[in-house]
Amino acid sequence: MAGGAREVLTLQLGHFAGFVGAHWWNQQDAALREPANAKLPPSELCPDVLYRTGQTVHGQETYTPRLILMDLKGSLSSLKQESGLYWNKQLDAAIAWQGKLTTHTEELHPKNPYLQDLLSAEGALSDGTWKVKAIPNGKGPTPLTTATTPKPLIPTESIRVWSDFLRVHLHPRSICVIQKYNHDGEAGLLEAFGQGESVLKEPRYLEELDDRLHFFVEECDYLQGFQILCDLHDGFSGVGAKATELLQDEYSGRGIITWGLLPGPYSLQEPQKNIYRLLNTAFGLVHLSAQSSLVCPLSLGGSLGLRPDPPVNFPHLRYDASLPFHCSAILATALDTVTVPYRLHSSPVSMVQLADMLTFSGRKVVTAGAAIPFPLVPSQSLPDALAQLGGTTPWTPLSACGDMCGTRCFAQSVVLRGLDRACHTSHLTPGTPLPSLLHACTTGEEVLAQYFQQQQPRVRSSSHLLLTPCRVLPPYPRLFSSSLSQQGLIQDDPPTGAAVESIPVLGTLSSSASLNQTLGDLAKELTKLDLRRWASFMDAGVEQGDLEELLQDLHSLAQCYQGGDSLMD
């Protein structure tokens, strides 16, 4: 039990969602397993919101994500669906079948050797029991990395699937594999929205999901809601649509926040794949927004449409946008930040409250942005850093809606984390003229509130300031420029060979007028399509009438964001 925490159950639907989720659980695990002598502030985040305690058949306590994930055959690599943490070798032997057997064998995927090296100093699986080092905060048997443990990097070329770098144990009821579709190959792929919807119309998979939902929900003290990480670009958009419909029917009144995930850039040389991506994204956004409290597309691409705009740029990151391992790490860091309001130990904002603040007047789709890392020089204060930005937006857009600078915002939630308390306010010598009104503020919270009041005076805004940084230890990829210190601050001459271990991050969720054009442009591109050319998409259960209804819904959703694209309106 979570002991009074306002629990959240996570649903992870799709393979790119698996990449993002693996990085996110790894980051949370790294924060949980900080050595007791680390010179970091105690976390303001309550891990019991997303994690659960349990017990193995051997009586050993566990602490695992409160998670249901669905992926396709071939996506687990060496990861056991039933989880090695709970495996009982003796029980398996006791119930062994005594009759005639026909044995079928298939080649096993070896454990990623670099991840194995990372875990080797932390514990071992012996006779079905995970033996681990002592953990300072007593939160179950998740492996501990000490400050002196070597942390090998995972070569990017060794990453095939998300389970290649997941270092967190999962509960046996977490994993659900859709056996009728393949993760990769030329045939048997989950490509279309209609295919995904039909998966959860089948009694087998519907019962599997329902059984897992009841298991995790019934052990909660107070379930505040569900967060869904869902691929938008493929058939999992249909799985997500049916899953949110099920949650809305069975758990009405709980928050449902959906993160629609899209991988990096795409090629014009794959017309069918691009058309399917466009259709799946549009169907997904409309259906998910109808059943969710809030929907936020997350992507490093520049556009949701057919034309491939360049990927977004982060001044202090060196990433390859064609690699899911890189893109998902960045999106996971943003996700770990923008979800802070409903994961706090004290004075949390519930999922429903956060969604209500951002989605009034039918604006169910919101955009995300992040500064990764937040740019700060060691000698600067927060007022210095914000004042030097001038009128420029301090974050990079992450919802494939183009450049939103100067675009009207209706409401926003902002989180800034990882700055030392000493730099929250200015410490000018008495008598020194104030460079800005920000330098007159007496707390960091006042600084943030004053800054956003200056930038967008008529916007409904909420802000949170945390000391806790984002942890970026391996297997997080090394994306950071050489100008960053171990704590992610900008230095002219950082120590040679010092890998970045934690970073300050600013994240935002916004109800933005830019969605009027984004959703409108999506509808325009769809009107140009002749679905008769894409019969396979229609064969998956989508009819011409469904497309016409989709266009009407997209136009209606886009109209919710009218009211001026400019801050001057």
C-alpha positions as CSV (number, residue, x, y, z in Angstrom):
1,M,0.0,0.0,0.0
2,A,1.1,3.5,-0.6
3,G,0.3,4.7,2.9
4,G,-2.0,7.6,2.1
5,A,-0.2,8.8,-1.1
6,R,-2.4,10.0,-3.9
7,E,-1.6,7.1,-6.2
8,V,-1.4,7.1,-10.0
9,L,-1.5,4.0,-12.2
10,T,0.6,4.3,-15.4
11,L,-0.4,2.6,-18.7
12,Q,2.4,2.3,-21.2
13,L,1.1,1.5,-24.7
14,G,3.5,0.9,-27.6
15,H,7.2,0.5,-28.4
16,F,8.3,4.1,-28.4
17,A,6.3,4.6,-25.2
18,G,8.4,1.7,-23.9
19,F,11.6,3.7,-24.7
20,V,10.3,6.8,-23.0
21,G,9.0,4.8,-20.0
22,A,12.3,2.9,-19.6
23,H,14.2,6.1,-19.3
24,W,11.7,7.6,-17.0
25,W,11.6,4.7,-14.6
26,N,15.5,4.6,-14.7
27,Q,15.6,8.3,-13.8
28,Q,13.2,7.8,-10.9
29,D,15.1,4.8,-9.7
30,A,18.4,6.7,-9.8
31,A,16.8,9.4,-7.6
32,L,15.5,6.8,-5.2
33,R,18.8,5.1,-4.8
34,E,20.9,8.1,-3.9
35,P,23.5,7.2,-1.3
36,A,22.8,8.6,2.1
37,N,25.8,10.8,2.1
38,A,25.1,12.5,-1.2
39,K,25.2,16.3,-1.0
40,L,21.8,16.7,-2.5
41,P,18.6,18.0,-0.8
42,P,15.9,15.5,0.2
43,S,13.5,15.0,-2.6
44,E,10.3,17.0,-2.6
45,L,8.7,14.2,-4.8
46,C,6.7,11.4,-3.2
47,P,7.8,8.1,-4.9
48,D,4.7,6.2,-3.6
49,V,2.6,8.1,-6.1
50,L,4.0,6.0,-9.0
51,Y,5.6,3.1,-7.1
52,R,4.1,0.3,-5.0
53,T,5.4,-2.0,-2.3
54,G,5.0,-5.8,-2.6
55,Q,6.5,-9.1,-1.5
56,T,8.0,-11.9,-3.5
57,V,7.2,-15.6,-2.8
58,H,10.3,-15.7,-0.7
59,G,9.0,-13.0,1.6
60,Q,11.3,-10.3,0.3
61,E,9.9,-6.8,0.0
62,T,9.8,-5.2,-3.4
63,Y,9.3,-1.6,-4.7
64,T,8.2,-1.6,-8.3
65,P,6.4,0.8,-10.7
66,R,2.6,0.8,-10.5
67,L,2.5,0.0,-14.2
68,I,0.7,-1.8,-16.9
69,L,2.5,-2.0,-20.2
70,M,1.4,-3.4,-23.6
71,D,3.8,-4.1,-26.4
72,L,4.1,-6.5,-29.3
73,K,5.8,-9.9,-29.8
74,G,9.5,-9.5,-29.9
75,S,9.7,-6.3,-27.9
76,L,10.9,-7.9,-24.6
77,S,14.3,-9.2,-25.7
78,S,15.8,-11.0,-22.7
79,L,13.2,-9.6,-20.3
80,K,10.8,-12.3,-18.9
81,Q,7.1,-11.4,-19.2
82,E,6.5,-12.8,-15.7
83,S,9.5,-10.9,-14.2
84,G,12.7,-12.5,-12.9
85,L,12.2,-10.7,-9.5
86,Y,9.2,-12.9,-8.7
87,W,10.3,-16.1,-10.3
88,N,10.1,-19.2,-8.1
89,K,12.3,-22.0,-9.4
90,Q,11.2,-24.5,-6.8
91,L,7.5,-23.9,-7.5
92,D,8.1,-24.4,-11.2
93,A,9.8,-27.7,-10.6
94,A,7.0,-28.8,-8.2
95,I,4.2,-28.3,-10.8
96,A,6.2,-29.8,-13.7
97,W,4.1,-31.7,-16.2
98,Q,4.6,-35.5,-15.9
99,G,3.0,-36.6,-19.2
100,K,4.4,-36.6,-22.8
101,L,6.0,-33.4,-24.0
102,T,6.6,-31.8,-27.4
103,T,9.4,-29.2,-27.0
104,H,9.7,-26.2,-29.2
105,T,12.8,-24.0,-28.9
106,E,13.6,-20.6,-30.1
107,E,16.8,-18.6,-29.9
108,L,16.9,-16.4,-26.7
109,H,18.0,-12.8,-26.8
110,P,21.1,-12.4,-24.6
111,K,21.0,-9.8,-21.9
112,N,22.6,-6.5,-23.0
113,P,26.1,-7.0,-21.7
114,Y,26.5,-3.3,-20.8
115,L,23.4,-3.3,-18.7
116,Q,24.6,-6.6,-17.1
117,D,27.8,-4.8,-16.2
118,L,25.9,-1.9,-14.7
119,L,23.9,-4.3,-12.4
120,S,26.7,-6.8,-11.6
121,A,28.0,-4.7,-8.7
122,E,24.5,-4.2,-7.3
123,G,23.2,-7.8,-6.7
124,A,22.6,-11.2,-8.3
125,L,19.8,-13.6,-9.0
126,S,20.4,-16.7,-7.0
127,D,17.8,-19.6,-7.0
128,G,15.1,-17.2,-8.1
129,T,15.9,-14.7,-5.3
130,W,17.4,-11.3,-6.0
131,K,20.2,-10.6,-3.5
132,V,21.0,-6.9,-3.2
133,K,23.1,-4.6,-1.2
134,A,21.4,-2.7,1.7
135,I,19.3,0.3,0.6
136,P,19.4,3.4,2.8
137,N,15.7,4.3,2.6
138,G,14.5,0.7,2.8
139,K,12.4,0.9,-0.4
140,G,12.5,-2.7,-1.5
141,P,15.0,-4.7,-3.6
142,T,15.6,-2.5,-6.6
143,P,19.4,-2.6,-7.2
144,L,21.5,0.2,-5.7
145,T,24.3,2.0,-7.5
146,T,26.8,3.4,-5.0
147,A,28.8,6.5,-5.6
148,T,31.9,4.4,-6.3
149,T,30.3,1.9,-8.6
150,P,31.6,2.2,-12.2
151,K,28.8,3.2,-14.5
152,P,29.5,1.9,-18.0
153,L,27.9,3.6,-21.0
154,I,25.7,1.6,-23.2
155,P,26.8,1.8,-26.9
156,T,23.9,3.1,-28.9
157,E,24.3,0.4,-31.5
158,S,23.5,-2.3,-28.9
159,I,20.1,-0.8,-28.2
160,R,17.4,-2.7,-30.1
161,V,14.4,-2.5,-27.8
162,W,13.5,-0.6,-24.6
163,S,14.1,-3.7,-22.5
164,D,17.8,-3.6,-23.5
165,F,18.3,-0.7,-21.1
166,L,15.5,-0.9,-18.5
167,R,17.2,-1.4,-15.1
168,V,14.1,-1.4,-13.0
169,H,12.3,-4.6,-11.9
170,L,8.6,-4.9,-13.0
171,H,5.8,-6.7,-11.3
172,P,4.6,-9.9,-13.1
173,R,1.2,-8.3,-13.7
174,S,2.7,-5.3,-15.4
175,I,3.6,-6.8,-18.8
176,C,1.0,-7.7,-21.4
177,V,2.3,-8.9,-24.8
178,I,0.0,-8.7,-27.8
179,Q,1.0,-11.9,-29.5
180,K,-1.0,-11.5,-32.8
181,Y,1.3,-8.6,-34.0
182,N,5.1,-8.4,-34.4
183,H,7.3,-5.7,-33.1
184,D,9.3,-5.6,-36.3
185,G,9.6,-7.3,-39.7
186,E,7.7,-7.0,-43.0
187,A,4.4,-8.5,-42.0
188,G,2.1,-8.8,-39.0
189,L,2.6,-5.2,-37.8
190,L,0.2,-3.1,-35.8
191,E,0.1,-0.2,-38.3
192,A,-3.4,1.3,-38.2
193,F,-5.7,2.9,-35.7
194,G,-8.5,0.4,-36.4
195,Q,-6.2,-2.6,-35.7
196,G,-5.4,-1.1,-32.3
197,E,-9.1,-0.6,-31.5
198,S,-9.9,-4.1,-32.4
199,V,-7.2,-5.5,-30.1
200,L,-9.1,-4.4,-27.0
201,K,-12.4,-5.6,-28.5
202,E,-11.0,-9.2,-28.3
203,P,-12.1,-10.8,-25.0
204,R,-8.6,-12.2,-24.4
205,Y,-6.8,-8.8,-24.3
206,L,-9.7,-6.9,-22.8
207,E,-9.9,-9.4,-19.9
208,E,-6.1,-9.3,-19.5
209,L,-6.2,-5.5,-19.2
210,D,-9.2,-5.5,-17.0
211,D,-7.6,-8.0,-14.7
212,R,-4.5,-6.0,-14.3
213,L,-6.4,-2.8,-13.7
214,H,-8.4,-4.3,-10.9
215,F,-5.2,-5.8,-9.3
216,F,-3.4,-2.4,-9.2
217,V,-6.4,-0.2,-8.5
218,E,-7.8,-2.3,-5.6
219,E,-4.6,-2.1,-3.6
220,C,-4.6,1.7,-3.7
221,D,-5.6,3.8,-0.7
222,Y,-6.6,6.8,-2.8
223,L,-6.3,6.6,-6.6
224,Q,-6.1,10.0,-8.1
225,G,-6.1,8.8,-11.6
226,F,-4.2,7.3,-14.6
227,Q,-1.4,8.6,-16.8
228,I,-1.1,7.0,-20.2
229,L,2.0,6.9,-22.3
230,C,0.7,6.0,-25.8
231,D,2.3,5.8,-29.2
232,L,0.3,8.1,-31.6
233,H,2.0,7.3,-34.9
234,D,0.9,3.6,-35.2
235,G,-1.9,1.3,-34.3
236,F,-1.3,1.8,-30.6
237,S,-3.2,5.1,-31.0
238,G,-6.3,2.9,-31.4
239,V,-5.3,0.8,-28.3
240,G,-5.0,4.0,-26.3
241,A,-8.4,5.2,-27.5
242,K,-10.1,2.0,-26.4
243,A,-8.1,1.9,-23.1
244,T,-9.2,5.5,-22.2
245,E,-12.8,4.7,-23.1
246,L,-12.6,1.7,-20.7
247,L,-11.1,3.8,-17.9
248,Q,-13.7,6.5,-18.4
249,D,-16.5,4.0,-18.1
250,E,-15.1,2.1,-15.1
251,Y,-13.4,4.9,-13.1
252,S,-15.4,8.0,-13.9
253,G,-14.2,11.0,-11.9
254,R,-10.6,9.9,-11.8
255,G,-8.0,11.9,-13.7
256,I,-6.8,10.6,-17.1
257,I,-3.8,12.4,-18.5
258,T,-2.6,11.0,-21.8
259,W,0.9,11.6,-23.3
260,G,0.8,11.0,-27.0
261,L,4.3,10.0,-28.1
262,L,5.8,10.4,-31.5
263,P,9.4,9.3,-32.5
264,G,11.9,11.5,-34.3
265,P,12.0,12.6,-38.0
266,Y,10.6,10.5,-40.7
267,S,11.4,10.0,-44.4
268,L,9.5,11.1,-47.4
269,Q,10.7,7.9,-49.1
270,E,8.0,6.0,-47.1
271,P,4.7,7.4,-48.3
272,Q,2.4,4.7,-46.8
273,K,4.1,4.9,-43.4
274,N,3.8,8.7,-43.5
275,I,0.1,8.6,-44.5
276,Y,-0.6,6.1,-41.7
277,R,1.3,8.2,-39.2
278,L,-0.9,11.2,-40.2
279,L,-4.1,9.3,-39.9
280,N,-3.2,7.5,-36.7
281,T,-2.1,10.8,-35.1
282,A,-5.4,12.6,-36.1
283,F,-7.6,9.7,-35.0
284,G,-5.7,9.3,-31.8
285,L,-5.8,13.0,-30.8
286,V,-9.5,13.3,-31.4
287,H,-10.5,10.0,-29.6
288,L,-8.1,10.4,-26.7
289,S,-9.1,14.0,-26.1
290,A,-12.8,12.9,-26.0
291,Q,-12.1,10.4,-23.1
292,S,-9.1,12.0,-21.3
293,S,-8.9,14.8,-18.8
294,L,-6.0,16.2,-20.8
295,V,-3.9,15.1,-23.9
296,C,-0.4,16.3,-24.7
297,P,1.5,15.2,-27.8
298,L,5.2,14.8,-27.2
299,S,7.7,14.8,-30.0
300,L,11.1,16.3,-31.0
301,G,9.8,16.8,-34.5
302,G,8.8,20.2,-35.8
303,S,5.4,19.3,-37.3
304,L,2.6,16.8,-37.0
305,G,1.9,17.0,-40.7
306,L,3.3,15.2,-43.8
307,R,6.1,17.7,-44.4
308,P,9.1,16.7,-42.2
309,D,10.3,19.9,-40.5
310,P,13.7,19.8,-38.8
311,P,13.8,18.4,-35.2
312,V,14.0,20.9,-32.4
313,N,17.2,22.2,-31.0
314,F,18.6,22.3,-27.5
315,P,21.6,24.6,-27.1
316,H,23.4,22.3,-24.7
317,L,22.4,18.8,-26.0
318,R,24.1,16.8,-28.8
319,Y,21.5,14.3,-29.8
320,D,20.7,12.2,-32.9
321,A,17.0,12.7,-33.7
322,S,16.9,9.4,-35.7
323,L,17.7,7.4,-32.6
324,P,14.7,6.5,-30.4
325,F,17.2,5.9,-27.5
326,H,18.2,9.6,-27.6
327,C,14.8,11.1,-28.4
328,S,13.0,9.1,-25.7
329,A,15.6,10.2,-23.0
330,I,14.9,13.8,-23.7
331,L,11.1,13.3,-23.6
332,A,11.4,11.3,-20.4
333,T,13.3,14.1,-18.7
334,A,10.6,16.6,-19.8
335,L,7.9,14.1,-18.5
336,D,9.6,13.7,-15.2
337,T,9.4,17.5,-14.8
338,V,6.0,18.5,-16.0
339,T,4.3,15.7,-13.9
340,V,5.8,17.2,-10.7
341,P,2.6,19.0,-9.6
342,Y,0.7,15.8,-8.8
343,R,3.7,13.9,-7.4
344,L,4.7,16.3,-4.6
345,H,5.0,15.2,-0.9
346,S,3.4,18.4,0.3
347,S,0.6,20.5,-1.2
348,P,0.3,18.5,-4.4
349,V,-2.0,19.5,-7.2
350,S,-4.2,16.6,-8.2
351,M,-4.3,15.3,-11.7
352,V,-7.9,16.5,-12.0
353,Q,-7.0,20.0,-10.7
354,L,-4.1,20.3,-13.1
355,A,-6.2,19.3,-16.0
356,D,-9.1,21.6,-15.0
357,M,-6.7,24.5,-14.9
358,L,-5.3,23.9,-18.3
359,T,-8.3,22.6,-20.3
360,F,-11.2,25.0,-19.6
361,S,-13.5,25.9,-22.5
362,G,-13.0,22.5,-24.1
363,R,-9.3,22.9,-24.8
364,K,-8.4,19.3,-24.0
365,V,-5.1,19.3,-26.0
366,V,-2.1,21.1,-24.4
367,T,1.5,21.6,-25.5
368,A,4.7,20.9,-23.7
369,G,8.1,22.6,-23.6
370,A,11.3,22.2,-21.7
371,A,14.7,23.8,-21.2
372,I,17.1,20.8,-20.8
373,P,19.2,21.8,-19.0
374,F,17.9,25.2,-17.7
375,P,20.8,27.5,-18.6
376,L,22.5,28.8,-15.5
377,V,26.1,29.9,-14.9
378,P,27.4,29.1,-11.3
379,S,27.8,32.8,-10.5
380,Q,24.3,33.7,-11.6
381,S,21.1,34.0,-9.7
382,L,17.7,33.0,-11.0
383,P,16.7,36.7,-11.5
384,D,19.9,37.2,-13.5
385,A,19.2,34.1,-15.8
386,L,15.5,35.1,-16.4
387,A,16.3,38.8,-16.9
388,Q,18.9,38.1,-19.6
389,L,16.3,36.1,-21.6
390,G,14.5,39.3,-22.4
391,G,11.2,38.5,-24.1
392,T,12.4,35.1,-25.6
393,T,10.7,31.9,-24.5
394,P,13.0,30.1,-22.1
395,W,12.0,26.6,-23.3
396,T,12.1,24.5,-26.4
397,P,8.7,23.3,-27.8
398,L,8.0,19.6,-27.5
399,S,4.6,19.0,-29.1
400,A,5.4,19.4,-32.8
401,C,3.4,22.6,-33.1
402,G,6.2,24.8,-34.5
403,D,7.7,27.9,-32.9
404,M,5.3,29.2,-30.3
405,C,7.2,32.4,-29.5
406,G,4.7,35.3,-29.4
407,T,1.7,33.0,-29.5
408,R,-1.1,33.6,-27.1
409,C,-1.3,31.3,-24.1
410,F,-4.6,30.7,-22.2
411,A,-3.1,28.8,-19.2
412,Q,0.1,27.2,-18.2
413,S,1.8,25.1,-15.5
414,V,5.5,25.6,-15.1
415,V,8.0,23.6,-13.0
416,L,11.7,24.7,-12.4
417,R,13.8,22.1,-10.6
418,G,17.4,21.6,-9.6
419,L,18.6,25.0,-8.7
420,D,20.4,25.5,-5.3
421,R,18.4,27.6,-2.9
422,A,21.2,30.2,-2.7
423,C,20.6,31.2,-6.3
424,H,16.8,31.5,-6.1
425,T,17.0,35.3,-5.3
426,S,19.4,38.1,-6.0
427,H,22.1,39.0,-3.4
428,L,23.1,42.5,-4.6
429,T,25.1,44.7,-2.4
430,P,22.8,47.2,-0.6
431,G,22.5,50.4,-2.5
432,T,23.1,48.7,-5.9
433,P,20.4,49.7,-8.5
434,L,18.1,46.8,-9.2
435,P,18.6,45.5,-12.8
436,S,14.9,44.4,-12.9
437,L,11.8,43.9,-10.8
438,L,12.8,40.2,-10.5
439,H,15.8,41.2,-8.4
440,A,13.5,42.7,-5.8
441,C,11.7,39.4,-5.1
442,T,12.5,37.7,-1.7
443,T,11.8,34.1,-2.7
444,G,12.3,32.0,-5.7
445,E,8.6,31.4,-6.0
446,E,8.0,35.1,-6.2
447,V,10.7,35.4,-8.9
448,L,8.9,32.8,-11.1
449,A,5.5,34.3,-10.5
450,Q,6.8,37.9,-11.3
451,Y,8.6,36.7,-14.5
452,F,5.5,35.0,-16.0
453,Q,3.3,37.9,-14.9
454,Q,5.5,40.2,-16.9
455,Q,5.7,37.9,-19.9
456,Q,2.0,37.0,-20.2
457,P,-0.1,39.2,-17.8
458,R,-3.5,37.8,-18.6
459,V,-2.6,34.1,-18.5
460,R,-3.8,31.7,-15.8
461,S,-0.5,30.4,-14.5
462,S,0.8,28.0,-11.9
463,S,4.5,27.5,-11.0
464,H,6.5,25.1,-8.8
465,L,10.1,25.5,-7.7
466,L,12.0,22.4,-6.6
467,L,15.5,21.8,-5.3
468,T,15.5,18.2,-6.6
469,P,17.3,18.0,-10.0
470,C,16.8,15.4,-12.7
471,R,19.2,12.5,-12.4
472,V,20.9,11.5,-15.7
473,L,23.1,8.6,-14.8
474,P,23.8,5.7,-17.2
475,P,22.1,4.1,-19.0
476,Y,20.9,7.6,-19.8
477,P,22.8,8.5,-23.0
478,R,25.6,11.0,-22.9
479,L,23.9,13.9,-24.8
480,F,25.4,16.9,-23.0
481,S,27.9,19.4,-24.4
482,S,31.3,19.7,-22.9
483,S,30.5,23.1,-21.4
484,L,28.4,21.5,-18.6
485,S,29.5,20.7,-15.1
486,Q,28.5,17.5,-13.2
487,Q,25.5,19.4,-11.9
488,G,24.5,20.6,-15.4
489,L,25.6,24.2,-14.9
490,I,27.3,26.1,-17.8
491,Q,31.0,26.6,-17.2
492,D,33.8,28.1,-19.3
493,D,36.3,25.5,-18.1
494,P,34.5,22.4,-16.7
495,P,36.6,19.6,-15.2
496,T,38.0,17.3,-17.9
497,G,36.2,14.0,-18.1
498,A,33.5,14.8,-15.5
499,A,30.3,13.3,-16.8
500,V,27.1,15.1,-16.1
501,E,25.1,13.4,-13.4
502,S,22.2,15.7,-12.7
503,I,20.7,18.7,-14.4
504,P,18.3,21.6,-13.6
505,V,15.3,21.5,-15.9
506,L,12.4,23.9,-16.6
507,G,9.2,22.2,-18.0
508,T,5.9,23.7,-19.0
509,L,2.4,22.6,-20.1
510,S,0.4,25.2,-21.9
511,S,-3.0,25.7,-23.4
512,S,-1.7,27.6,-26.5
513,A,-3.5,29.3,-29.4
514,S,-0.9,27.7,-31.7
515,L,-3.1,24.6,-31.5
516,N,-5.7,26.4,-33.6
517,Q,-3.3,26.3,-36.6
518,T,-1.8,22.9,-35.8
519,L,-5.1,21.1,-35.6
520,G,-6.5,23.1,-38.5
521,D,-3.5,22.2,-40.7
522,L,-3.9,18.6,-39.7
523,A,-7.5,18.7,-40.9
524,K,-6.5,20.3,-44.2
525,E,-4.0,17.6,-45.0
526,L,-6.5,14.9,-44.3
527,T,-9.1,16.5,-46.7
528,K,-6.5,16.0,-49.5
529,L,-6.3,12.3,-48.9
530,D,-8.1,9.8,-51.1
531,L,-8.6,6.9,-48.7
532,R,-9.4,4.5,-51.5
533,R,-5.6,4.6,-52.2
534,W,-5.0,3.3,-48.7
535,A,-7.3,0.3,-48.6
536,S,-5.3,-1.5,-46.0
537,F,-6.1,1.3,-43.5
538,M,-9.8,1.1,-44.4
539,D,-9.6,-2.7,-44.0
540,A,-8.5,-2.3,-40.4
541,G,-12.0,-1.1,-39.5
542,V,-12.1,2.6,-40.6
543,E,-14.8,3.8,-43.0
544,Q,-15.2,6.9,-45.1
545,G,-17.8,8.2,-42.7
546,D,-15.3,7.9,-39.8
547,L,-12.9,10.2,-41.7
548,E,-15.7,12.7,-42.3
549,E,-16.6,12.7,-38.6
550,L,-12.9,13.0,-37.7
551,L,-12.6,16.1,-39.8
552,Q,-15.6,17.7,-38.1
553,D,-14.2,16.9,-34.7
554,L,-10.7,18.3,-35.6
555,H,-12.3,21.6,-36.8
556,S,-14.4,21.8,-33.6
557,L,-11.3,21.2,-31.4
558,A,-9.3,23.7,-33.4
559,Q,-12.0,26.4,-32.9
560,C,-11.6,26.1,-29.1
561,Y,-8.2,27.7,-29.5
562,Q,-9.4,30.8,-31.4
563,G,-9.2,34.1,-29.8
564,G,-6.0,35.6,-31.3
565,D,-2.7,34.0,-32.1
566,S,-0.7,37.0,-30.9
567,L,-0.1,38.1,-27.4
568,M,-1.1,41.6,-28.5
569,D,-4.7,40.5,-29.4
